[in-house]
Amino acid sequence: MDSVLVDRKPTGLVQDFLERAIGSGTYGPGAKLPTERAIAEKLGVPRSAVRDVLSVLEAQKKVVRIIGSGTYVAKAAPSAEPVRAPSDASPTEIMAARLIVEPRLAQLVVMNATAGDFERMEACNRQAEAADDFEEFEKWDAALHQAIAEATHNRLMIAIYATITAARDHADWGELKRRSITAERRDLYRQEHREIVAALRARDGREAEAAMARHLVRVKANLLGE
């Protein structure tokens, strides 16, 4: 096994392997990837880790999974203008936008989400549950919220959420979040994530919207010291 991948978590090994293979052109657009079993055996990881990473890559439109055929590298989409967001948006502005937008995604998810969408959400939750450090938890926390936005299958709402994500990338969000989170708060976030996904899977739009709002109100209070 490549020495740079040693001592990494199974999902990290799989993600590194696939992203490097796709990024280097080893598997170009439209190419069929090895089976879950083959990747798991090559890297010495459980198949569940491979499945979870493929779910996230599918949500990110990097791969396409076809039942009965296999998993393929997504073909390049037509070039588009990059998402632009204010580089100086404050955490207060970002949280205000999230509180307006994210709870409203619930109704669209309830109407449009597929079984694959729910599988991706559950995969994000499983990995967040297993995360034992800030960076790993944050990665899967962000992936869950992205998967929920993608599950609306509404291009305009996905673009709006991408703008919020871009603003978070510009802002001093990470350090503020790091200072605000504790082990107890992380456990509460995990519980709230489970409640959100359970309501969405049950197609209960009202409860999903309320659960998302409760979660974001808590995050805002912890983040901004309210």
N, C-alpha and C positions, 0 to 999 in steps of 0.2 A: 504494500500500500504506500502511496506517496507520503513521504515523511512530513510534509507540511500539513497533512490532514490528521496526523496522529493526535490522540487525546482530545478529540472533538466529540460532541454529542452526535448520536446517529443522524438526526435531522440535519445538523450542520455538515456532516460528511456528505450526505446525499445532495444537499443544496449546492455545496461547493463543486461536487463532481458534475452535476447536471449543468449548472450555470457556466462552468468553465468549458465543458464539452460543447455547449451550444454557442457560447461566446467566441470560442476559438474556431468554429466552423467544422469541428469534428462531426457534428450532426447539424447540417445546414437546414434552411427552411424547407419544410415538407418531409424531412427525413424521419424515418421511424426510429424511435428510441428502443433500447433493450427492454425486455420485460421487467416487471417489478421483481420477479424472482432472480433474474440475472443480475440486476443492479444490487439487490440485497446480498447475494452471494459474493459479488466482486468486492463490495465494501465491508462485508462482515457485519451487516446491520439487520434489524428486523424488517420484514416486508411492510409492517405498519408505518415505519419511518419513511420508507419510499413512497407509500401511498399518500401520506400526509403532505409531503413536499410536492408531489405531483398535483395534488389538489390546489395548493397555493399557486403553483406555477400556472395552472389552468385558469385560476381566477385572475392572474396577471396577464392573461392572453399570450403567454410564452409557449404553451403547448396546447395541443388539442387531443382529447381522448375520445376514441371511437369504439363503442361497445362492440366486442367481437372481432375487432381488428387490431387495436393497439393504441399507443401514444405517439404522436407526431409533433415535431417542432413546428410551431405556428409559422405560416408564411408571412413575409413582411407586409405590413399594412401600408397603404399610401401615406406619404409624408404629410405631416400636419404641423401647424404652429405649436410650439411647446406651450405648456400651461404656464401662464404668467400670473403672479400674485404679488401684492405689495411686499417689498422686502423688509419693511419696517412695521408690519402688522404686529400688535402687541398680543401677549397671551390673553388679555382681557377681551380684545376684539375677536380673537380666534374662538374663544369659548362662547362668546355671544353668538357667533355664526353657527357653531356646532349645535348649540341649543335650539336654534331655529330650524336648521336643516335636518340633522340626523334623526330626531324622533319622527319626522314626517316621512322618512324613507320606509317606515314600517308598513304602511298601507300598500305601497308599491311592491315591497318584497312579498307580502302576503298574497298579492294577486299574481305575481309573475315568477317567483322563485321556483327553481327546479330541484329535484332530489340531489343533483350534483352540487347546487348552491348550498344546501343544508349540510351536505357532507363536508364541504370546505369550511363552513363555520365550525362544525364539530371538530375538525382537524385542528383549527386554530386554537380552540378551547383546550383540546387535549395537550397541545404543546405548551400553552400558557400555564396549564396546571402543573406540568413537569418542570417548568423553568425555575431555576434556583438562583438566578442573578438578575439584576436590573435590565441589562441589555437584552437578554433572551426573552424576558417577559414583555418588554416594550415592543420587540419585534413582532411577537405573536398577537399582542394587544392591537397594534396598528393593522396587522394583517386581517384580524377579525372585522374591524370597522370597515376596512376596504372591501372585504368579501360581502358584507351587508350592502354596501353601496352598489357593488357589481350585481348583486342579486335582484336589484330593481329592474334590470334590463332596460333602463331608461337612459339613453345616451346623454341627455341634457343634465339629469341629476348626477350621473357619474362624473361628468365634466365639472359640475359645481363642487362636488366633493373633492375632486382632484385639485381644485383651486385652494380649498381649505388645507389639504395635505401639503401643497406646495408652500403655503404661508407658514405652516408649522415647521417645515424644513428650514425656512429662512430665519425664523424667530429663535430666541434663546429658550426654546421649549424644553429641550432635553435636560439641561442643567436644572431648570426650575422644577421639572417633573421629578428628577432624581432627588432633589432636596425635599420634595413634598411627600414622597412615598415611603411607607414603612411596611414591614412584613404583614402587619394586621390589615393595613389598607389594601395591600396587594391581594390578600385573601378575600376581602370584601369585593374588590373588582372582579375576581374570578367568579364569585357567587353571582354577582349581577350579570356578568357575561352569560353564565349558564341560564339565568332567568330570561334574558333577552332572546337567546337562541331557542329556548323551549317554547316561548310564546310565538315566535315567528314560525317554527316548525308546526305548531298547532294551528297556524293560520288565524291567530287571534290578534288582529291588528291593533285593537284598542289597548290590550294588555302589553303588547310589544312596544307600542309608542310610549306608554306610561313607564315601562321598565327602562327604556332607553333614556327618557327624560330624568328619571330618578338617578340613574347612573351618572349622567353628565352633570347634574346638579352636585353630586358628591365629588366628582373629579374637580369641578370648578372650585368648590369650597376648599378642598385640600390644596389645590394648586395655588390659589390666590390668597389663602389664609383667611377666608371669610367665615 
